[in-house]
């Protein structure tokens, strides 16, 4: 069995505890306006064109986005860094895209890494079938679970899907006793207004006392702009500024003062 991967990051430090290897799996059922990995949305291998400039000259270079890997090939990649993973309390993280779209491959991969004594994490939008979540739960040590907006209509407008299934799956994972880090992308004009921040805070506080490790605040950034051009996609966040360090510190303080363990992540 093979899985379609569009990127592998070694020595990752923002995708779970310790030093990790993060595998980005291709295909996503969401189409978030701010997505910084738009090359991960399509479930297929894509051919794109990169334009490099040297002086007044342009060089057009064809790139292939996505490559099939076996589980053993992914294991070989991770084992190169095993010493760092082990000593730092790290592991591997499957991100995307949405890794649960390739659930059969994901289960095989997670099972293999677990059998090698390597900590496993799944970074998910939560938009997946219960059967897919059930399949990975026995082999997943930690879920990194995105909560983008609590209003289903606004969620659908900006991501393409309602959040009803997402919130249902979040509660389901919690009831199964799995450790969870809630990831909140901070998107100016979308989810950073006072009313929604209060709703988010109350939502998290309502889950306190269970197995929520913390929340990660992920500031919107413009790093994906060049990717949108390469993929001929509309940049719907054009003109939106990144939240400042001061703003992120304010948000961190807002959640922390309510007794929530919080981190500003990359």
Long-range contacts (C-beta under 8 A, 24 or more apart in sequence): 1-70, 1-71, 1-104, 1-105, 1-108, 2-68, 2-69, 2-70, 2-105, 3-68, 3-69, 3-71, 3-74, 3-102, 3-105, 3-106, 3-109, 4-43, 4-44, 4-45, 4-66, 4-67, 4-68, 4-102, 5-66, 5-67, 5-68, 5-69, 5-74, 6-37, 6-39, 6-40, 6-65, 6-66, 6-67, 6-97, 7-37, 7-39, 7-40, 8-77, 10-77, 10-80, 10-81, 11-81, 11-84, 12-93, 13-266, 14-216, 14-265, 14-266, 15-93, 15-95, 15-121, 15-123, 15-144, 16-90, 16-91, 16-93, 16-119, 16-121, 16-142, 16-144, 16-181, 17-88, 17-89, 17-90, 17-91, 17-119, 17-142, 18-85, 18-88, 18-89, 18-90, 18-91, 18-119, 19-81, 19-84, 19-85, 19-88, 19-90, 20-85, 20-90, 20-91, 20-92, 20-93, 20-121, 21-77, 21-78, 21-81, 21-85, 21-92, 21-93, 22-92, 22-93, 22-94, 22-95, 22-123, 23-74, 23-92, 23-93, 23-94, 23-95, 23-99, 23-109, 24-95, 24-96, 24-97, 25-94, 25-95, 25-96, 25-97, 25-98, 25-99, 25-101, 25-102, 25-105, 25-106, 26-65, 26-66, 26-96, 26-97, 26-102, 27-96, 27-97, 27-98, 27-101, 27-102, 28-96, 28-97, 28-98, 28-101, 28-125, 29-98, 29-101, 29-125, 29-127, 29-128, 29-160, 29-161, 30-98, 30-125, 30-127, 30-159, 30-160, 30-161, 31-159, 31-160, 32-148, 32-158, 32-159, 32-160, 32-185, 33-158, 33-159, 33-187, 33-190, 33-236, 33-237, 34-185, 34-187, 34-190, 34-220, 34-236, 34-237, 34-240, 35-224, 36-221, 36-223, 36-224, 36-227, 37-96, 37-97, 37-224, 37-227, 38-224, 38-227, 38-228, 38-231, 38-233, 39-65, 39-66, 39-227, 39-230, 39-231, 40-96, 40-97, 41-97, 43-101, 46-231, 48-230, 48-231, 49-230, 50-230, 63-230, 71-105, 71-108, 71-109, 71-112, 72-112, 74-109, 75-112, 75-113, 75-116, 78-113, 78-118, 79-116, 82-118, 85-118, 85-119, 89-119, 90-119, 91-118, 91-119, 91-120, 91-121, 91-141, 92-118, 92-119, 92-120, 92-121, 93-120, 93-121, 93-122, 93-123, 93-144, 94-120, 94-121, 94-122, 94-123, 95-123, 95-144, 96-123, 98-124, 98-125, 98-127, 98-128, 99-123, 99-124, 100-124, 100-128, 100-129, 100-132, 100-133, 100-136, 101-128, 103-128, 103-132, 103-135, 103-136, 106-136, 107-135, 107-136, 107-139, 110-136, 110-139, 110-140, 111-139, 113-139, 114-139, 114-141, 123-183, 125-166, 126-165, 126-166, 126-167, 126-169, 126-170, 127-161, 127-165, 127-166, 127-169, 128-165, 128-169, 130-169, 130-172, 133-169, 133-172, 133-173, 137-173, 137-176, 137-178, 140-178, 141-179, 142-178, 142-179, 142-180, 142-181, 142-213, 143-173, 143-178, 143-179, 143-180, 143-181, 144-180, 144-181, 144-183, 144-216, 145-170, 145-173, 145-180, 145-181, 145-182, 145-183, 146-183, 146-184, 146-185, 147-182, 147-183, 147-184, 147-200, 147-203, 148-184, 148-185, 148-187, 148-190, 148-191, 149-190, 149-191, 149-196, 150-196, 150-199, 150-200, 150-203, 151-196, 154-190, 158-187, 158-190, 174-207, 174-210, 174-211, 174-212, 177-211, 178-211, 179-211, 179-213, 180-211, 180-212, 180-213, 181-212, 181-213, 181-214, 181-215, 181-216, 182-212, 182-214, 182-215, 182-216, 183-215, 183-216, 183-218, 183-265, 184-215, 184-216, 184-217, 184-218, 185-218, 185-219, 185-220, 186-217, 186-218, 186-219, 186-220, 186-243, 186-248, 186-251, 187-220, 187-237, 187-240, 188-220, 188-240, 188-241, 188-243, 189-240, 192-243, 192-251, 197-251, 197-254, 201-254, 201-255, 201-258, 201-260, 204-255, 204-260, 205-258, 205-259, 205-260, 208-259, 208-260, 212-261, 213-261, 214-260, 214-261, 214-262, 214-263, 215-255, 215-260, 215-261, 215-262, 215-263, 216-262, 216-263, 216-264, 216-265, 217-248, 217-251, 217-252, 217-255, 217-262, 217-263, 217-264, 217-265, 218-265, 218-266, 219-243, 219-248, 219-264
